[in-house]
């Protein structure tokens, strides 16, 4: 019984450490994505591949969070969608401007 409790404590501690690491990584990706979105149109259009890279990183991190049932997934999944939608709207607007 004691070894089971120790095992549960160890697992809980590992999950906590995983959450700490994933939160730091996800926060950094959100920071980059927000920064790219704050750029003027010229700089943003030059940086779309970098945005896509950091978005893919954040999306992969959320998938990992879901895999180990982290509550962080509930926080970052909506950010993945929100940031992608902001990107898509802006990208589409820039594409229309280039055609004029």
WOTAWO-V213385 format. One record per residue. N is the residue number from 1. PHI is phi in radians with two decimals (none if undefined). Layout:
BEGIN
N	PHI
N	PHI
END
This chain:
BEGIN
1	none
2	-1.12
3	-1.18
4	-1.15
5	-1.15
6	-1.12
7	-1.10
8	-1.14
9	-1.11
10	-1.10
11	-1.12
12	-1.08
13	-1.15
14	-1.13
15	-1.11
16	-1.13
17	-1.14
18	-1.09
19	-1.07
20	-1.04
21	-1.17
22	-1.14
23	-1.11
24	-1.08
25	-1.17
26	-1.15
27	-1.05
28	-1.15
29	-1.12
30	-1.08
31	-1.06
32	-1.10
33	-1.07
34	-1.12
35	-1.09
36	-1.04
37	-1.18
38	-1.44
39	-1.22
40	-1.19
41	-1.01
42	-1.11
43	-1.16
44	-1.07
45	-1.13
46	-1.30
47	-1.81
48	-1.10
49	-1.16
50	-1.14
51	-1.03
52	-1.04
53	-1.07
54	-1.18
55	-1.15
56	-1.11
57	-1.08
58	-1.08
59	-1.07
60	-1.14
61	-1.10
62	-1.12
63	-1.09
64	-1.16
65	-1.01
66	-1.14
67	-1.07
68	-1.81
69	0.98
70	-1.37
71	-1.20
72	-1.09
73	-1.04
74	-1.16
75	-1.45
76	-1.56
77	-1.02
78	-1.12
79	-1.17
80	-1.01
81	-1.17
82	-1.06
83	-1.16
84	-1.12
85	-1.08
86	-1.07
87	-1.09
88	-1.08
89	-1.10
90	-1.21
91	-1.06
92	-1.10
93	-1.06
94	-1.16
95	-1.09
96	-1.14
97	-1.14
98	-1.18
99	-1.30
100	-1.33
END
